[in-house]
């Protein structure tokens, strides 16, 4: 799961110009980000071989909570920006999360993240 998540994140960042374009290369047959997947797999393999299991689990949990916090924060920013640009009309077949969802998601993820740092 971590390999897929990390490779897709690197691919997305590459497509936005925020990471080297090398991560954005897609495999011709499967259309998967092959370079990003290989980089993520090797990085995770190094951590798995180098760190004790408990430290590896803590690092994985920390990174996952950090990403969840940032995603919820990004959703809030997108919602506020789109509110100013577009009228509040309801678009068919488009799910629009209420503001409370990303707010609670961010606060809960951040709380768990901070509690992990404290304990």
C-alpha positions in Angstrom: 0.0 0.0 0.0 2.8 2.4 0.9 4.6 1.8 -2.4 1.4 2.5 -4.4 0.6 5.6 -2.4 4.2 7.0 -2.5 4.6 6.3 -6.2 1.3 8.0 -7.1 2.2 11.0 -5.0 5.5 11.3 -6.7 3.9 10.9 -10.1 1.3 13.6 -9.3 4.0 16.0 -8.0 6.0 15.4 -11.1 3.1 16.2 -13.3 2.6 19.5 -11.5 6.3 20.4 -11.8 7.0 20.0 -8.1 9.2 16.9 -8.4 11.7 15.8 -11.0 10.0 14.9 -14.3 11.7 11.5 -14.1 9.0 10.4 -11.7 6.3 11.2 -14.2 7.4 8.6 -16.8 4.7 6.0 -17.5 5.2 2.4 -18.5 4.1 1.9 -22.1 2.0 -1.2 -21.5 0.5 -0.7 -18.0 0.4 3.1 -17.9 1.8 3.0 -14.3 4.5 5.4 -13.0 7.3 2.9 -13.3 10.2 5.2 -12.1 8.2 6.5 -9.2 7.2 2.9 -8.2 10.8 1.7 -8.4 12.1 4.6 -6.3 9.3 4.1 -3.7 9.9 0.4 -3.5 13.7 0.7 -3.1 13.3 3.5 -0.5 10.8 1.4 1.5 13.0 -1.7 1.2 15.9 0.2 2.6 13.8 1.4 5.6 12.4 -2.1 6.1 15.9 -3.6 6.2 17.5 -0.8 8.3 14.8 0.0 10.9 13.5 -2.2 13.7 9.8 -3.2 13.1 8.4 -0.9 15.9 10.3 2.1 14.5 9.2 1.2 10.9 5.5 1.0 12.1 5.8 4.4 13.9 7.4 6.0 10.8 4.7 4.6 8.5 1.9 5.7 10.9 3.5 9.2 11.1 3.8 9.6 7.3 0.3 8.4 6.7 -1.2 10.8 9.3 0.8 13.6 7.9 -0.5 13.0 4.4 -4.1 12.7 5.7 -3.7 16.0 7.5 -2.3 17.7 4.4 -5.0 16.3 2.1 -7.8 17.5 4.4 -6.1 20.9 4.6 -5.8 21.0 0.8 -9.5 20.2 0.5 -10.4 23.1 2.7 -8.2 25.4 0.7 -9.8 24.2 -2.6 -13.3 24.6 -1.1 -12.6 28.2 0.0 -11.0 29.2 -3.3 -13.8 27.6 -5.4 -16.4 29.3 -3.2 -15.1 32.7 -4.2 -14.7 31.8 -7.9 -17.9 29.8 -8.6 -21.5 30.3 -7.5 -22.9 27.8 -5.1 -24.9 25.9 -7.7 -25.1 22.2 -7.3 -23.5 20.3 -10.1 -25.0 17.0 -11.1 -23.0 13.8 -10.5 -20.4 15.8 -8.4 -20.0 15.0 -4.8 -19.3 18.0 -2.6 -18.3 17.3 0.9 -19.6 19.6 3.6 -17.1 21.8 5.2 -17.2 19.8 8.5 -15.7 16.7 6.8 -12.2 18.2 5.9 -12.2 20.2 9.1 -12.8 17.2 11.3 -10.5 15.1 9.2 -7.7 17.6 9.6 -8.2 18.1 13.3 -8.4 14.4 14.0 -5.4 13.5 11.9 -3.4 16.4 13.5 -4.4 15.3 17.0 -3.3 11.7 16.3 -0.1 13.0 14.8 0.7 15.3 17.7 -0.2 12.5 20.2 2.2 10.2 18.4 5.0 12.8 18.8 4.3 13.3 22.5 4.1 9.6 23.4 
